[in-house]
Amino acid sequence: MNEAQTRLDLIDPALREVGWGVVHESRIKVEVITSGRIIGKNHKGENLRKKPLSCDYVLEYKGRRLAVLEAKARDKYYTDGLAQAKDYAYKLNTRFAYCTNGKEIYGVDIDEATEGDVSKYPTPQELWEMCFPTPKEDYKVEIVNWKERFREIPFPLFKGQYLPRYYQRTAVEKCLDAIAEKKDRLLLTMATGTGKTATAFHLCWKLFHAKWNLKRDATRAPRILFLADRNILANQAFNSFNDFDTIDENIKKRITPSEIRKTGKVPKNGSIFFTIFQSFMTEVREEEVDIEEYDDLAAEPRIEYDEPKFNFGEYDPDFFDFIIIDECHRGGANDEGSWREILEYFSPAVQLGLTATPKRDVNGDTYDYFGEPIYTYALKDGINDGFLTPFRVKQIQTNYDEYTVTADDTVISGIAEVGDTFTYKDYGRKIIIDQVERFRVKKFLSEVNQNHKTLVFCSTQVHAAAIRDIINQESDSKSIDYCKRVTAEDGSRGEQALADFQNNEKLIPTVLTTSQKLSTGVDAPEIRNILLLRPVNSMVEFKQIVGRGTRLFDGKDYFTVYDFVEAHKHFNDPEWDGEPLPPEPPQGGGTAKPCTTCGETPCKCEKPEDELCATCDNIPCICDKEPTALIKIKLSDGKEREIDATVKTTFWSSEGKPIGHEEFMNQLYGDLPSLVADEDALRKIWSLPSTRKNLLEELSEKGYTDAQLEDLRNLVHGEDSDLFDVLSYVAYHKDLVPRLARADKAKIKLGDYNQKQQEFLNFVLEQYVKEGVNELDDSKLSPLLLLKYNAIADAKRELGDIKSIRDTFIGFQERLYRDRVV
């Protein structure tokens, strides 16, 4: 009995017998959990994905998922699906997991970490009591009542289209449980591009409709504040909450200085308020500076006053019941920042921090303020689930990553002495060597499709301008706007260039250079390349930069980080896709000396507050300072000719860890025998387009995508060889054979075909030598006929009917791979 029959005959009746799908509010659902990791593209350019994770049964009661059940065929061992069931339970946030073969049942209590055989399935009410026992203490009754009240509110469609993804729902449920349990500082860590705003919307929707507030009396809807540090983020959230407008257009309020001046007071007649820290830190009825005059994408500077009375003080401290702090790592929890003053003023409110990159350092410990994350959805989770785009890294090292000035070099400007040494860390910041920068740009352009959108991170604004100019000089594009610079100095022109770059309908500009500004806040799904020409010293910033390329886009099966500055070392840091470690305690002994000004230990002097930097969007500023005198050098002719580079491609496991070339080949060496018995079996499979395609799909399922296999071909210097020969070389230690040699030998064996067939097959072999094995795919037959004969009718007149042509096309491939080429 197969699995489908087992479910129909044994499992479904057993569940119905105890009330599932029969008792009111009980449901049995088949839930598709993930989209499936992107593993490549098909011949049409559409993304190929791994099989999505799908749970056989999700047991839901009173709007809450309580348990998952994984089914296997009757003749399988009944715990074969245990690992899957546990995985699904973790993902779907259910307390219980079951697996069965229809005859025996095994159950797991995730919370208590207990498991064992189960005689029968629990009824909906029994399972509810197992998950949410009826409390006896009054305070627990109130907590349980709020949890149930939240659960009764169904999840809406975000923007009228989307139900929450599994991890968004889990994040919302964990937040609501924490709020019901009277926790007042919460933190959600979710990778860039995974929908923090959508999660916030669903959370607010439930709080609003449940009429939760700080008094917990359900007499009024909560007053919620969404607090960001840039207008574009506040506006984005405001627009994303438009579903509240269907209830009442006055629910949402955007707090701006101009609106406050117009009315003479801060708005209070709403339920969900959106603003930026800088608006709240503006003096009451301030008339001289309008924060909104600054561009939406720029972080607005905070305004100083002698005796400030700020806008946020116009609200009572307990006015807001719930506050969401977007990108909270950028200063909201910074002890020294004015942002902290706002949060502490509204301390009665429940405060939720949202971030993709929690920060733990001496300037601000996100965890110290908000506590440990109540839920984390990491970058590797988003990639493996298919909600984010995978990436690869090309590490490029030149023989001029360290340079010493010699007498035959020409110092064009600045001061440099013979013997002065500079490294790649100084390029663009202390020194610009045009030949080195031009070499790096040309190397990059030779590696990429120049029509793909690219972000280039440079050391300084001057460096970004120099690289922009070189890219425009060296690219194949005929547009003078192919590459543009977007930095603080570029003002509104830069912002317009960014807007055009983000527009998927526009091809120009294709490349943007920047120094710090574009590391955050750039939502451009088309980005295929990120070029690093400056060191990235902050892990927070490194995550943000990589996050620029992770958003999904049709036909985008991966993006590439081109690393000239050894930033790839961050991938080996435990913080790369894990939680940041606590800050190191100060080292050293002895007793600290009292401050010479205030006489206290530690010093209690009032210190000037760090400003939000308009360039890097960070408190404190992490920008590299522009050098006062940039050195420009021209290398001697001999040195220019000797500049060279090595390129190393890093592969990535499903665990999100880098894999070296040797490890990758060893892994393929170990995995290939599970798919192919030996070289003869590989040859037989490869000889038919259908079985060859199936093998490539199975390799993709195991993580060997088309892009990675292409990189492998380059690694073993098999650029001119068939992928068959590359796999034989890696797995069976056979010699690499050029496609040309294989094609020439195949031509000798075409005597069984008539003259016209031989002419067509020789044409196919020419395309095979030129383009590779993909030219032999079934889907390529029609394009090849059109290329050769201009029309299918003409091809049929020369070669016979379509079936005969196809038989010829497929049959000759067996001869191409039949014998070893020596």
N, C-alpha and C positions, 0 to 999 in steps of 0.2 A: 504494500500500500504506500503510495507516494505521499508527500507532505500535504498537497492540496486535498487529497481524499481523506487523510487523517484528520485534517481540520474540519472538513465537512461532516464526517461520520462520527468522530469521537470528541473533538475538543469543543466545537460549537454547541452541541447538545448538552455537554457537561456544564458549560457556562450558563446557558439558558436555564438549566435545571435549578441553579442556585439564585436565579433572578437577574442575571446580567442581560441588559437589553429588554427586560420585561418590567422590572421595578421602575417606577417613575423617577426620572432624572438620572438613571443609570444608562451608560452608553458603552458599547464596544467599538473601538476605532482602530483602523489600520492607519498608522501615521508615517508619512514620509518625512524623515528627520532632517536629512541633509540634501544638498543638490548634487553631491559627488564631486570629488576633486577634479579640477581641469588637468587633463593629461596630454593634450595636443590638439591638433586640428585635422579635419578630414579634407578630402580633395576639393571640397567646396569652400574651404576656409572657415567652416563652422567648428566651434569648440567641441572636442570629445571629452567625456567625463567618465570617471569611475562610476560604478553602479551606486546610486544613492543608498544611504542607510534607511531601511524601512522596518518598522516594528510590526510584528504580526498582529499583536493585540495590545491596545492601550485601554485599561479599565478606568473609566471616568465616572465620577458620581458627584452630583451637586456642583458641577462645573469645575471640579478639580481632578487632575490625573492622580490616581492612587497607586497603580501598579502597571507593570509591563509583563507580557507573557510571550516567550519565544517558543515557537512550535517546530518540531522535527518530525520526520516520517515515523510511522509506527515501528518499523524495524530498526530504527536508529536507537542508540543509547539515550536514555531520557535526559541526561545532563549535557548532551552535546551542545546545546544552545545556551549553556550557562554564562559563558563569557560575554556573548552578545547581549543577553538579558541584563547583566550588570552594567554593561556599557550604556544601553538604552536607558536604564533607570537613572544613571548619573546625568545623562544628557537631558532627560525629560523631567528631572527633579521629582521622581516618585520614590516613596519610601520602600516599596516592595517590588521584587522581581521574581518571576516564575519561569520555569522552562519545563517542557513536557514532550512526550512522544505519543500522547493520547491515552496511554495506559498508566504511567506513573508521573507524579508531579514533584518538583523540587522547588523550594521557596527560599528567598533571601530577604532578611530585614536589613536594609542598608544602614539605618541609623544605629541599630544595636549590634551590627556586624555578626549576626547569627544566621545560620542556614541549615537546611535539612529537608528530609522528605515530608510531604504534605499529603494527607489522605484525600482531601477534596478542596475545591476552590472556596474561598470565603464569599458570603453573600455581600451585596453592596453595603448594607448597614454594618455588617461585621468588619469589613475592610475599612470603612469609615472610622469605626471605633478603634481599630488597630492603629490607624494613622493619627486620629485626633480624639484621644480618650476624653470622655466627659469629665470636666474638672470638678473638684469639690470646693476649693477655696474661691472666695468671691472675686479676688483680683484675677485669678486665672479664668474665671467665667467671663469677665469683661474682655480679656485678651482674646479668648476663643470666639466671643461674639463678634469682635471686630474682624477677625480672620474670616469668619463665615460671611460677614457682611461684604467684605472685599470680594470673596469668591463668587457671590451672587451677581456681581456686575460682569457681564460678558465682555470679552475683548472686542473692540470695534475694528473696522477696517481703517488702517492708517492711510490718510490721503484718499479715503474712499476706495482703496484697492487692495491693501496688504494686511493680512493677519500677521501677528508677530511671528518671527522665526523662533525655533525652539529655545535658543539661548536668550533671546529677548524676553520671551515669556518667563523663563526661569529667573532672569534678573528681576523682572517686575514682581514675581511671586516672593522672591527672597526679600526684596525691599518692603513689600506690604507686610510680610510676617514680622520683619524687624520693627516696622512702625507700630504694628499691633502690640508688640512686646515692649513698647515704650522706649526703644532705642532712639537716640536723637542725633547721632553723627554716623552717617553711612557713606560708604565708598564703593563705586562700581568701576572696575577696570575693564575696558573693552577696546580692542584693537581698532585703529583708524579704519573707517569704512564699513564698520559692522553695525552702524545704526544706533548711536547713543541718543540722538534726537528722537527717533521713533520709539525707543525704550522709554524715554522721559515722557513722551506723549501718552503712551499706554498707562504709565504709572499715574499721571495726573488725571487721566480720564476716570480711572477707578476711584481715586481719592475724591474727586469732584462728585461723582454720582453716589458714592457711599456717604457723602456729607461728613467725612472725617474732619476734625479740627483739633486744636490743642486742648480744648475742653472735653473732647471726646463725648459730646452730648448729642451729636447727629442732628443738631437744630439748624445748622447752616453749612453751606459748602465752604471748603477751605480757601484761604487766600494764599496763593502760590506765587513765588517770585523766581523767575528764571534769570540768573545773573551771569553775564559773560564779560569778556574783556575787550571785545571788538564789536562794532555795530553789525558787521556782516553775520556774525554768529547769532546775535540777538534777533536780527531780522529773519534769518533762516529759521530759527526756532518759532518765531511769531507766525510766519507763514505756514509752517508745518503743523501748527495747532488749529488750522482753519476749520476742522470738523466741529470745534466748539461753537463756531458761528451759526451752525444749524440749530443750536439751542437758543442762543441769544447773542446778538452781535456786540453786546456790551460786556461779555465775559472777559475778553482779552483787552489788555491795555499796554500800550508801548510808552514807557516813561522816557521822555527826551527833554533836554533843557529848553528847547523852543516851545514845546507844549506847556511846560511849567511857567514860562514867562507869559505865554498867552493867557493862561487862566489865573496866574498869580498863586498857584498852589500845586502840590503834587497830586496826581490822580489817586483816588481811593475807592471809587465806585466801580470796582471790577472784582474778578476772582483770580485771574491769572495775569501777572504783570511781567513784562520783559524789559530789561535795561542792561546797561554796561556799568562797571564799577566807576568809570570816569564820570558818568552822569550823576551818580549818587554822591561823588566827591566834589561836585560843583557847588559853589556857594549859593545859598538860597537867593532866588531872584537875581542872579548874576546876569548882567546885561552885555558885557563887553565881548565875551568869547562864546561862540556857538560851536559846541563840540561837533554838531552835525555837519559843519562846514568842512571838517576833515573827511577825507575819502573813506568810504566804508571799509576798505581793506587795510587801512592804516590803523595802528593802535594809537589812540588819542592820548596826548600827554595830560597828566593830572595838573590841575591849576592850584597854585599856592595862594594863601591869604594870611594876613596878619592875625585876624581873629575869626577863624572860619566857623561858619554855621552851615553845615552841609545839608544837601537835600535829603539824605537818608534820615536825618534827625527829625524831619517833619512827620515821619511815621512813628507811632508808639513802638517800643521794642517788641511787643507781642502782637503787632499788627499782622505779620505774616505767620502762617502756620507751618509752611513748608517752603524751603529754599533749595533750588538746584543751582549748583556752582559748576558751570561748564568749563572744561579744560582747567580743572582746579589745581593742577601741578604748576600753573604759570604764575602763581602768586596768591591765590585765595587763602592758602594755609601758611603763608609766609609770616613768621612772627614779626618781622621788621616792616612789613608793608601796610599801607593804608587800607588795603583790601581786608586785612584781618580786623581792622577797626570796625568795618561794616558787619562782618560776621559775628563779632563779639557783641555789637550793639543789639543785633537780632538773635542773641543767644537762646531765647526761649523756643525759637523755631526748630523743627527737625531740619537738619541740613544734609543734603546729599551731594557729594563730590563726584563728578564724571571726569574720567581721564583715560587716555590710551597709554600714558607714560607717567606713572606715579614717580615722584622724585623723593630721594632720600639723601640729603646732603646737609652741610652746615647752614645753608641759606634757607632751607625749607624742607621739612619732612612731612610729606602728604599724609603718611600713616600716623604721625604723631598727633595730628589734629583730628582726622576722620576715623582713625582706627584701621584695622585690617580690612581688606575688601570683603564685602559680603558675597561677591561673585566676581569671577575673572573669566573673560573670554579672550584668549591670547591669539596672536597673529597666526601661529601654526594651526590652531583650531579652525580659524576662518579659512585658511588655505586648504586644509585637509577636508573640510566640509563643503568646499566649493563655493563659499560666499566671498572669497577674496582670490586675487590672481597670484599664482606662484611666481617665483623669481629665480634668477640665477645670477651669479657674480663672476665677472671677468676681472681678475687681478692683473694689472698691467704694470710692469716694472721696467724702467728704462736704465740704461747705463749712465745716465746723467741725473739720477735721483740724488746724487751727491756731486757737487761741482766745486772745484778749486780754481780761483782766478790765476791765470798765468800771463806772462809778459806779452804773448802774441794775441791776447784777447783785447777788444776795444771797449773801454768804459764810455758809454754814450752820455750818461748822466748819473748824478750821485757820486758817492765816494766809495771806492773799493780798492784795496791794495793787493798786490801780487801775494798769493798765499792765503787770502781770505777764503774760507770754505762755507758753502751754503748747501742745504739739503732741500728735498721736495717740500718740506714744511715751510720753507722760506719763500718758495716761488709764488709770486703775485703779492706777497706781503712785504718782503724786504727787497726782493730782486725780481726783475722780469728779463728773461733771456728769450728773445723772440724766436730763435731757432728751436729751442726746446719746446716752447708753447706751441709753435706751429707743428712740430713733429707730433706732439701729443694729440692735437686736434686732428691732424691727417690720419693718425693711427685709429682714432675713434671713428672718424667718418668712413674709413675703409672697413670697419667691423659691422656697421649698422645699415639698415634700410633708411636712407636719408629722408624718406617721406614720413617716418614715424616721429611722433612728438617726443621731445626731449627736454629735460631740465638739467642745466649745468650749474654746479655750485663752485664758485670761485672764492679766492681768499679775501678780496676786497672789492669795492665798487670799481676802482681803477682796473683791477685785474679782470672783472666781469666785462668791462668795456673792451679791453684788449682781446679777450677771448671771443667776444661777439664779432669783432672786426675780422679776426682770423677765420672764424667759421664762415662768415659771409664771403670771404675771399676764396676759401678752399672748397666750399660745398658745390654740388652739381646744380643747385637750384639757380633759376634765372631771376628769382625775385630778390629785390634789394632789401626786403623785409623778412627774409627767410629766418634770420636770427635777430632777436631784440634783447636788450638789457632791461631788467626790472629790478630796480633797487630804490632805496629811499630818495636818491638824487633825481630819479626819473619822474617823480610826481605823477600827474594825471596822464601823461603819455605812457608811462610804464603801466599804470592801472588799465588803460585801454588795451595795451598789448596783452596784458594778462587776461582780460575779458575775452579778447579775440582767440587767444590760445585755448581757453577753456571751452569755447564754442565748438562743439563736435562737427558743426557744419562748415567750419572754416579750416583751411589747410595752412594758412599763413597768419601769424608766424608759426613755424614748426619747432623752433628751438628758442628757449629763453635762457639767458645767463643771469645769475644773481649771486649775491654773496651770502646774506642771511635771510632775507625777507621771505623767500618762498618755501622755507622749510616747513611751514605750517599754513593752514588755511587755503590751500590750493586744491580744489576739487576738479580734477581734470582726468576723467576715466581713460582718455586715449593715450596717456603717457606710457610709452614703451621703453624708454631709456632714461636712466639717471646717471649723469657723469659727475664724478667727484674729482675736482682739481684742487681741493683744499682739505686739510685734516679736519676731522670731526671728533672733537675731544669729549663731547657730552653724549652719554648714552641716550638721554632723553631726546636730544636733537637728532641723533642717528636714527632712532626709531621713527621719529617724525618724518625724516627725509625718505626713508624706505617706504613709509606709509603713503607717500605721494603716488606711488605706482601700483598700489594693490587693488584699486577699484576695478570692478568688472567692466568689460566693454566687448561688444560683439567681435569675435574673431581674434581676441587678444588672449592667447593661451599662456603667456608668461611675459614678464618684463625683465630687463637686464640692468644691473648696477655695474657700471664701468668704473673701476677703482684704481686710480693712479697714486693713492696716498695712504695705502695700507689700512684703510678704514675697515676692511674685512675682518680685522682682528676682533672687532666688537662682536662678531658672530660667535666667537669662542667664549665670550663673557657669560657667566651664568645669568646675568641680568637681561641678556638679549631677548629671550622670550620667556623669562621667568619673572619672579618678583624681585625688586631691588633689595639689596642687603641693607641692614641698618647702618647708619653712619658710624664710622670708626670713632671710638672715644679718643680724646686727646692723649698723646703719648708724652712721656717724660715725668720726672719727679719734681720735688721741691714745692714750695708754697708760692702761689701767685702774689705778685706785688700789688698793693692798693693803687687805684687810679690817682695820678698826680693832680687831677682836677677836682674830682668829687670825693676822693679819699676812700671810696668803697671798693670791696672785692667781692664779686666782679664789679666792673665799672657800671654805674647807673646813670651816666651822663646821657642826656637826650641826644640821640644821633639823627642826622638828616636821613629821611626815608629814601630808599632806592626808588627811582622812577621806572615805570614800564617803558622799556626801550622800544621806540617806534620802528626799529630795523629788525631786531631779532625776536620781538614780542616776548621778552623774558624779564623777570625781576629776580636777581639783578641782571644787568646787561652782560651778555656773554660774547658780544661782538669782538672780533679782532680789530684793534685800533688801526686806523689808516696810518702808515708810516709817514713821518714828516718829509723824508727825502728818499724816494724809491730809486733803487739802483737799476739802471738799464745797461745791459752788456750785449755786445755782439761777439759771438764766438769766431775764432779763426776758421778759415775754410776747411782745414783738415779735421777740426773737431766737429764741424757741422755734418760732414760726410760720415762720421763714425757713430752718430747717434742711432741707437737701436733699442728694441724693446722685446720682452718676452711676455706672452699672454697665457695666463693659467685660468682655466674655467673651474669653478667650484660647483659641485653638485650638492643637492639638498635632500636629506632623508625626510620621510613623513613625520619624523619627530622634530623637524625644523633645525637639524644640526648639519653643519658642513661635512661633506665627504670628500676626501682627497682622491686624486686620480687612481692611485693604486688600490685604495679601498673600494672605489666604484667598480673597477675591473674585477677585483676579487669577488665582489658581491654578484656581478653579472655571471662570472665564472661558476658561482655556486647555484645561481637561480636557473640558468639556461637548461641544465640537465632535467629539471622538473618539467620542462616544456618540450624538450627535444632529446631523444635518447642518445644520439650520436651524430657525427657529421653526415652520414648517409641519410639519416632521417631529416636533418636540416636541409640537405640538398633536395630531397623529395618534396618537402613542404614548400621550399622556396621556388620550386619549378612551376607551381600553379598559383595564379594571382589570388584565388580565393583562400587557399590555405596560408599563403604568405601574408595576406591581409589579417587573417585570424591570429597568426603568430605575433604580428606587430601590435595588435590590440591587446593580446595577453601580456606582452612585454610592457605596454603602457600601463596596464592594470597593476603591474608589479613596480611601477615607478620609473620605467625606462621610456621616457617620452621621445617623440621624434627629435626634439631639440637636443636632448641629452645624447641620443645616439649619434646625432650629427657632430656634437662636440667630441664624442668618443672617436669618431672617424678622424677628426682633425688631430686628436691627441696621439693616435698611433700612426699618423702620417698616411692615412688611407683616403685622402681627399679624392683621389682619382679611382678608388676601388669601389666595387659593389658592397652594399651593407652586408650581403651574404659573406663576402670574403673577410670583412672586418669582424663579424661574429665568429667565423671559423678561426681567425687569427687569435682572438681572445680566448675562446673556449677550447679549441682543439690544437692550438699552436701551429696552424698552417701558414704558409707564406701568403702575403698580401698579393693579390693579382689585380693589375689595373683593368678597368672596364674595357679599355681599348684592346688589350690582349685577349680578354674573354670574348669580345665581339668578333675579333679577327678569326679566332678558332671556330666560332659558331658559323661563320660564313662558309667555311669549308664543308659544313654538313648540310647545306641547303640544297643539295643536288636533287632531292626527292620532290622539290617544289618546281612548278613551271616558271618560265622566265619572268612573267609579270608578278607572280607571288614573290619570287626572289628579289625583284626590284623593290617591292613594298617592304619586305622584311629587312633588306639592307638599309632602307630609309629609317625603319624603326630602330635598328641597331645604332645608326648615327645619332638619333635623338637620345638613346640610352647612354651612349658614351658621353654625350654633351651634358645631359641633365641628370642622369642617374636612374635607379631602379623604378622610381615612381612612374616613369614613362611606360612601364610594362603593366601598369595596373589596368584592370578591366575598364575602368571609367575613362581611360585615356584613348581607347580605341577610336571612338568617334572624332575627338579632336585631331588625332593623328591622320585619319582619313581625310578630314577637311583640309588639314595643312598640306597634305600630299596632293590631293585631287581636286580641291576647292569645293566639291559637292559630293554628297553621299551617292547620288545617282551615277556620277562619273566613276566613283570607286567601284560600285557594283558592276558597272559595264566592264571594267578592267579585271575585277577579281572574282566575280560571282555574287551569289546572294549573301546576306548578312551572316547567316549561320556558317557558311563556308569561310567567310573572312574571319569570323571570330575563332573558328576551329584552327585556322592557320595561325592566327595571332597567339593563341594560347599554346597550341601544340609545339611551336618552334621553341618556346621558352624551356621546355624540357631538354632540348638539345643544347641550349645556352648553358645550362647548369649540370648537364648529365655527367661529364667527365671532369677530372681535375685538369687545370690548365698549368702546364709546366713551362 
